[in-house]
Amino acid sequence: MAAVTAPPATPGIEPRPAKMNAAQMLERLALLKPLAAGNRGPVRAGDPRRVAGEEYAWLIDLAYRQGVTHGDLAAATGSSWPVLRARLARHGYRAAPPTMTPYRGAAEKPATAAQCQREHVFDEGNTYLYTDAAGAEHRVCRRCRADRMKTKRTDAKAARESRLRHDLGTLSGASVTEPTRLDMDGALDLIEQMTGRRPVAATIRGYLSRGTMPVRGPDGRFDVKELRLWLQRREPRANAATVARFQRRLARLRTPQARARAVTEARQAHVSWADIGEPLGLTRQQAHQQFAATT
């Protein structure tokens, strides 16, 4: 049988001798086994697991062609000969049965689609990439993910309201008496109801840590009356139309003096620092630091 070109040696394992006897081949198979076992699924080209898998299959074939018995190979690898033979077939060292899918790494996969299933383009701003625990890369459409999260929040809110109606015995459609204490989700619902905006829980925890809002009781819940009073006493917030008007204006202005005047007027109209910074490419803190002295 013609000699097969040796694949690259696996990184992270002791150097491979140029020539190996049977004992050295069996010893190296035992070293490669743990890493080669992780070569499952779409492993990237160059990944140590994939390199180990390719060297592992080549070394099994080499040892067998040089007279190492099935039993010795099984003892060194911890796998039966039918399992080893199937691995050789996947890597092209044996003729594969018609039902077997040949091994393909990540580099051999077809080109990925340019759009998600809902025809959103996978451009730089709409693509979220992550690597799972097995080392496989995945991409997610940000717009689809945002829609799923919005639906999830809406369903969760409806479920909380349904539980509240059930707990108060108002399934017949009678008026619902507002609870006197609210958990975090209930507090966020109340804030959204009174202000038209729903903050994230981290924002509320920040207010609590700074002592700028009513504290929670020993049961971890907010008092509804205290929370309502706090919201009523807070500085009013500009509505969406006012925010959009000032943001368009800030985006058009180019001179520092004109921007400073526009920021002063925006703050007088109760536009938040976060909304001011958005058209200028600034964070809330950066916008405050840059313009607070002029307002």
Backbone hydrogen bonds, N-H to C=O, Kabsch-Sander energy under -0.5 kcal/mol:
donor,donor_aa,acceptor,acceptor_aa,energy
13,I,10,T,-1.2
25,M,21,N,-2.2
26,L,22,A,-2.3
27,E,23,A,-2.1
28,R,24,Q,-2.3
29,L,25,M,-2.2
30,A,26,L,-1.8
31,L,27,E,-1.4
32,L,28,R,-2.4
33,K,29,L,-1.8
36,A,32,L,-2.9
37,A,33,K,-2.0
38,G,35,L,-1.1
39,N,36,A,-1.7
40,R,38,G,-2.1
43,V,41,G,-2.0
47,D,44,R,-1.7
50,R,47,D,-0.6
51,V,47,D,-2.5
52,A,48,P,-2.7
53,G,49,R,-2.2
54,E,50,R,-2.2
55,E,51,V,-2.4
56,Y,52,A,-2.8
57,A,53,G,-2.1
58,W,54,E,-2.1
59,L,55,E,-2.6
60,I,56,Y,-2.0
61,D,57,A,-2.2
62,L,58,W,-2.5
63,A,59,L,-2.7
64,Y,60,I,-2.3
65,R,61,D,-2.4
66,Q,62,L,-1.4
67,G,64,Y,-1.5
68,V,63,A,-2.5
73,L,69,T,-2.1
74,A,70,H,-2.6
75,A,71,G,-2.3
76,A,72,D,-2.1
77,T,73,L,-2.1
78,G,74,A,-2.2
84,L,80,S,-2.2
85,R,81,W,-3.0
86,A,82,P,-1.9
87,R,83,V,-1.8
88,L,84,L,-2.3
89,A,85,R,-2.0
90,R,86,A,-2.1
91,H,87,R,-1.7
92,G,89,A,-1.1
93,Y,88,L,-3.1
94,R,88,L,-0.9
100,M,97,P,-1.6
103,Y,90,R,-1.8
106,A,43,V,-2.0
108,E,105,G,-1.2
109,K,106,A,-1.3
116,C,120,H,-2.2
119,E,116,C,-2.0
122,F,114,A,-2.9
123,D,121,V,-1.8
127,T,123,D,-0.7
127,T,124,E,-0.5
128,Y,126,N,-0.5
128,Y,140,V,-2.6
129,L,127,T,-0.5
130,Y,138,H,-2.2
132,D,136,A,-2.5
135,G,132,D,-2.0
138,H,130,Y,-2.8
140,V,128,Y,-2.5
142,R,126,N,-2.5
142,R,140,V,-0.6
145,R,141,C,-2.3
146,A,142,R,-2.7
147,D,143,R,-2.1
148,R,144,C,-2.4
149,M,145,R,-2.5
150,K,146,A,-2.4
151,T,147,D,-2.5
152,K,148,R,-2.4
153,R,149,M,-2.5
154,T,150,K,-2.5
155,D,151,T,-2.7
156,A,152,K,-2.4
157,K,153,R,-2.5
158,A,154,T,-2.3
159,A,155,D,-2.3
160,R,156,A,-2.2
161,E,157,K,-2.4
162,S,158,A,-2.3
163,R,159,A,-2.5
164,L,160,R,-2.3
165,R,161,E,-2.4
166,H,162,S,-2.3
167,D,163,R,-3.0
168,L,164,L,-2.1
169,G,166,H,-1.2
170,T,165,R,-2.7
173,G,170,T,-1.8
182,L,222,F,-2.4
187,A,183,D,-2.5
188,L,184,M,-2.3
189,D,185,D,-2.1
190,L,186,G,-2.1
191,I,187,A,-2.5
192,E,188,L,-2.4
193,Q,189,D,-2.2
194,M,190,L,-2.3
195,T,191,I,-2.5
196,G,192,E,-1.9
197,R,191,I,-0.5
203,T,200,V,-0.8
204,I,200,V,-1.3
205,R,201,A,-2.4
206,G,202,A,-1.9
207,Y,203,T,-2.1
208,L,204,I,-2.4
209,S,205,R,-2.4
210,R,206,G,-1.7
211,G,207,Y,-0.7
211,G,208,L,-0.8
212,T,207,Y,-2.3
217,G,221,R,-2.7
220,G,217,G,-2.5
222,F,182,L,-3.3
224,V,180,T,-2.6
227,L,223,D,-2.3
228,R,224,V,-2.6
229,L,225,K,-2.4
230,W,226,E,-2.2
231,L,227,L,-2.0
232,Q,228,R,-2.3
233,R,229,L,-1.9
234,R,230,W,-1.0
238,A,270,H,-2.1
243,V,239,N,-2.3
244,A,240,A,-2.5
245,R,241,A,-2.1
246,F,242,T,-2.2
247,Q,243,V,-2.4
248,R,244,A,-2.1
249,R,245,R,-1.7
250,L,246,F,-2.8
251,A,247,Q,-2.0
252,R,248,R,-1.1
252,R,249,R,-0.5
253,L,249,R,-1.5
259,R,255,T,-2.2
260,A,256,P,-2.5
261,R,257,Q,-2.1
262,A,258,A,-2.3
263,V,259,R,-2.7
264,T,260,A,-2.2
265,E,261,R,-2.1
266,A,262,A,-2.3
267,R,263,V,-2.6
268,Q,264,T,-1.8
269,A,265,E,-1.3
270,H,267,R,-1.6
271,V,266,A,-2.6
276,I,272,S,-1.9
277,G,273,W,-2.6
278,E,274,A,-1.4
280,L,276,I,-0.5
280,L,277,G,-0.6
281,G,277,G,-0.6
281,G,278,E,-1.3
282,L,277,G,-3.0
287,A,283,T,-2.6
288,H,284,R,-2.1
289,Q,285,Q,-2.6
290,Q,286,Q,-2.1
291,F,287,A,-2.2
292,A,288,H,-2.3
294,T,291,F,-1.4
295,T,291,F,-0.7
295,T,292,A,-0.9
